[in-house]
């Protein structure tokens, strides 16, 4: 009895898709050479490649019926009368020659590989799936906004202190540690120009203050200035509403050529500033205050 030995790949088998693409000549040069070298050493994969290369014979088309022509296969004209049978030939009239049926033509063998055809239409579907996934990731992970610039002094010509349009704070870090809802902005007016959050001053400068606080906290904070070892309340903050950068009514100047701290106080510090400011310690010892230091500038400084 004859037994057929089962072929086993000598290493890693080549997939049917790669074999079919190799037979059709669609593999890139390096990949095609690698498959060719493997087929030269592996009888099992070579037998599979021979199977892919075998043509499939399709049956020949049947011949036309006797007396029919190729024109009969077309639909009748809209002017043709198809309801009545053809009339008998007129006696004496010559009859047309009988049509000769066209010989049957054999169809040339073609290659048909269902596996490869299925892979060809599945590839665009897979590509669309990858594109949709990439678009979904892009929607879920939008680009991060650019970090805003900070610490830039804005100088614009204006009448005594107006409200600049940009937020540049010098004490944001302290605000985050103490009271995040409260923000202090100092405006300095000098020769018609307004600077936001300045670092120095002249005795001729004028100052105004903007406060940002959470609605519902009206009357719980006061603006105070500490200079030459004493506190003063240059602005009336009792009627200031809370919101985003609300202007505190009034303006003030510094009369001493010494360093000054413009502060916003809340809690017990604000209460003590209104009733017994002499008992308030220096700004560095307060926990309920956010301040901005102003240093005196030389008389010749701009």
Secondary structure as UniProt FT lines:
FT   HELIX           16..23
FT   TURN            24..25
FT   HELIX           29..41
FT   HELIX           43..53
FT   TURN            66..67
FT   HELIX           70..73
FT   TURN            78..79
FT   TURN            91..92
FT   HELIX           114..140
FT   STRAND          155..157
FT   HELIX           172..178
FT   TURN            180..181
FT   STRAND          183..190
FT   TURN            191..192
FT   STRAND          193..196
FT   STRAND          200..201
FT   TURN            203..204
FT   STRAND          206..212
FT   TURN            215..216
FT   TURN            218..219
FT   STRAND          221..227
FT   TURN            228..229
FT   STRAND          230..232
FT   TURN            238..239
FT   STRAND          246..247
FT   STRAND          260..266
FT   HELIX           267..275
FT   HELIX           277..279
FT   HELIX           283..285
FT   STRAND          289..296
FT   TURN            299..300
//
